[in-house]
Amino acid sequence: MLLKVLKSKIHRATVTDSFADYPGSIGIDSKLMDAAGLLPYEAVLVADITNGSRLETYVVPEEAGSGKIVILGAAAQLMKKGDLVIIMNFAFLTPDEARSFRPKIVVAQPDNSIKEIL
């Protein structure tokens, strides 16, 4: 049996833009991606702290250090520039692996630079 557990999250990132006319995904500053251990095209769950919306999509990298968190495609109807979001991804682990696993938590500053890694 495998358990679905939190692998990593980017906490309190600020959406810098949203574009509905795009095939769909979330663009994330690649420096934040690296800190959270996210790979291009990896699936994520995005929770909007500002309005309560949640959606699942995949990650595309933005320029390192740009601070960009860009909501793309249909998700732009749910999340707008200035919204605070939590970006989470998950892994499937055995119960033994899950007991000792600790997720990587990246806390963002308002400009989406890294405040701390927990």
C-alpha positions in Angstrom: 0.0 0.0 0.0 1.2 3.5 -0.8 0.2 6.7 1.1 -0.2 10.1 -0.5 1.8 12.6 1.6 2.8 16.2 1.2 6.2 16.3 -0.6 6.6 20.1 -0.5 4.8 23.4 -0.5 5.4 27.0 -1.3 3.5 28.9 1.4 2.0 32.4 1.0 3.3 33.2 -2.5 1.8 36.2 -4.2 0.2 35.9 -7.6 2.1 38.3 -9.9 -0.2 37.9 -12.9 -2.9 35.8 -14.5 -3.6 35.1 -18.2 -6.7 33.2 -19.3 -5.7 32.9 -22.9 -3.1 30.2 -22.4 -3.3 26.4 -22.5 -3.1 26.2 -18.8 -0.6 25.8 -15.9 1.1 27.8 -13.2 4.4 29.6 -13.9 6.7 29.6 -10.8 10.1 31.4 -10.3 12.5 28.5 -10.9 14.4 29.6 -7.7 11.3 28.8 -5.7 10.8 25.6 -7.7 14.3 24.4 -6.8 13.9 25.3 -3.2 10.7 23.2 -3.0 12.1 20.4 -5.1 9.5 20.9 -7.9 10.3 19.8 -11.4 8.9 21.3 -14.6 5.5 19.9 -15.5 5.1 18.3 -12.1 1.5 18.3 -10.8 0.5 20.7 -8.0 -2.5 21.7 -6.0 -2.9 25.4 -5.6 -5.0 26.8 -2.8 -5.9 30.5 -2.9 -5.8 32.0 0.6 -7.5 35.2 -0.6 -10.7 33.6 -2.0 -10.7 30.0 -1.0 -10.4 28.5 -4.5 -8.4 25.3 -5.1 -7.2 23.8 -8.4 -4.9 21.2 -9.7 -2.5 22.0 -12.5 1.2 21.6 -13.5 4.3 23.7 -13.1 6.2 25.6 -15.8 9.4 27.4 -14.8 9.8 31.2 -14.8 13.1 33.0 -14.8 15.1 32.4 -11.6 14.9 35.4 -9.2 12.0 37.0 -11.1 9.5 36.4 -8.3 6.9 35.4 -10.8 3.9 33.3 -9.8 1.7 33.4 -12.9 -1.7 31.7 -13.1 -2.3 30.5 -16.7 -5.4 29.2 -18.6 -8.8 28.6 -17.1 -7.4 29.0 -13.6 -7.1 32.7 -14.3 -10.9 32.8 -13.7 -10.3 31.7 -10.1 -7.1 33.4 -9.1 -5.9 37.0 -9.8 -2.9 39.2 -9.4 -2.3 40.0 -5.7 -3.9 36.8 -4.4 -2.0 34.8 -1.8 -1.6 31.2 -2.6 -0.2 27.9 -1.2 1.3 25.6 -3.9 1.5 22.0 -2.7 2.7 18.8 -4.3 2.5 15.2 -3.1 4.4 11.9 -3.3 3.3 8.3 -2.8 5.3 6.6 -0.1 5.2 3.3 1.7 4.1 3.5 5.3 7.7 2.9 6.4 8.9 5.7 4.2 6.1 8.1 5.3 7.0 7.7 9.0 10.4 9.3 8.6 9.6 11.6 5.6 9.5 15.4 6.2 8.1 17.7 3.5 10.1 20.7 2.4 8.1 23.9 3.3 9.2 27.1 1.5 7.8 30.3 3.0 7.6 33.2 0.6 8.1 36.9 1.3 5.5 39.3 -0.3 7.9 39.7 -3.3 8.1 35.9 -3.6 11.7 35.7 -2.5 12.4 33.0 0.1 11.7 34.0 3.7 12.7 30.6 5.1 12.7 26.9 4.4 11.2 24.7 7.1 
